Amino acid sequence: MRKHGSVLLILVAVCIAFSAACAAAPVSTTTTTTTVAPDRCTARGPGVDLHSCDLTGVTLTDADLSNADLTNANLDYADLTGANLTNADLTGATLTGARSGGITGTPAALPTGYQLINGYLIGPGANLLTANLTGIDLSNTDLTGANLYFANLTGANLTGADLTGANLAGANLTNANLTGANLTNAYLIYANLSGADLTGADLTGATWLNTLCPNGVLQATQCPPTSAG
């Protein structure tokens, strides 16, 4: 009996040990939730905070950016056509290659060298492709590197304007006043300068090809300064 009892006790102990070892581990029910903060630089609408945002090449056509903070924002090559910039602050923003036209409202501030005229953001490096700038006063304006490809500048006042490296290919400059303008390294391919006044203009390094000169002659060399030759 003692032997049988001992065996029984051993079997019971083994069974208990085995049961404990094989018992299912408790399953944790803790759930971790990750909250992704919205990127303010993707926000659009009145009063948005877009300061220092990289908005390179972003389409902002017809966007309502009234009262927006765009200080130090990178708006290079962005499309701002038709945007509402009423009281928007663009202090320190970059606008190289930015397209405009049809812009409404008066911004609170613009980058140095820029101005808003007839719905266009005009300044160094501006994209004024095919812009209608007929009769506009751009005297002494910094338009270095601006894209004025096929722009209509008929009768425009560009006296003393800096057009260094500007793309004026195909531009209509009929009767434009370019007296004292800086056209160094400007592209005047297929430009129409009929009746324009180039008196005192710096034409150093300008590119000519099929350019209609002030005297009405089509040529691939530097034009005379006035229609009188």
ABEGO torsion letter per residue (X at the ends): XAAAAAAAAAAAAAAAAAAAAABBBBBBABBBBBBBBBBAAABBEBGBBABGBBABGBBABGBBABGBBABGBBABGBBABGBBABGBBABGBBABGBBBEGBBEBBABBBBGBBBBGGBBBEBGBBABGBBABGBBABGBBABGBBABGBBABGBBABGBBABGBBABGBBABGBBABGBBABGBBABGBBABGBBABGBBABGBBBBGBBBAAGBBBABBBBABAAX
